[in-house]
């Protein structure tokens, strides 16, 4: 059906792909600054040997805020701080690659929704992520991405329903013509 791969759907897919790329770029921009040292989210994850002072500062902030009542909570905090950016990067890369490969197929709009929900959950759940310089920008991009993707899906399904009704009408006409021709014999 054309509804899943039409011009409007392609426009929404391109818009969400641009938003995915913008989120990807934001993950490599300077995010945290501690003692005149700046590091990006992915720099913190992929180059742990360079972030000892920042990790110590984060742990102090989390302990002072009451977020780390015990050693188990500290491990969960570290897991979330490492897991979320990695998961977000995978969503972004996979979503972008699938957008390029599928060339605007409407169901590719599901990946930006997953990425947007992940972004909202990540930035609203973890106080350390809210200390970053671009967290609001990334949160807004996530929200906009969800809105754009949902609107694209709604328009795609609206077009699908219109096409289905048009096909049903043609089928009914063909059956009526067939029945009329059989009655005239």
BELZIUR-V388157 format. One line per field, one symbol per residue. ss: DSSP state (~ for helix, > for strand, _ for the rest). psi: psi as a letter, one per 30 degrees, with the letter a starting at -180 (. if undefined). Layout:
ss->???
psi->???
//
This chain:
ss->_~~~~_~~~~~~~~~~~~~~~~~~~~_____>>>__>>>_~~~~~~_~~~_~~~~~~~~~~~~~______~~~~~~~~~~~~~~~~~~~~~~~~~~~~~~~~___~~~~~~~~~~~~~~~~~~~~___~~~___~~~~~~~~~~~~~~~~~~~~~~~~~~~~~~~~~~~~~~~~~~~~~~~~~~_
psi->kfefhaeeeeeeeeeeeeeeeeeeeffglkekkkhgkkklefeeefiffggeeeeeeeeeeeeefgfifleeeeeeeeeefeeeeeeeeeeeeeeeeeeeefhgkefffeeeeeeeeeeeeeffejfeffflfgeeeeeeeeeeeeeeeeeeeeeeeeeeeeeeeeeeeeeeeeeeeeeeeeef.
//
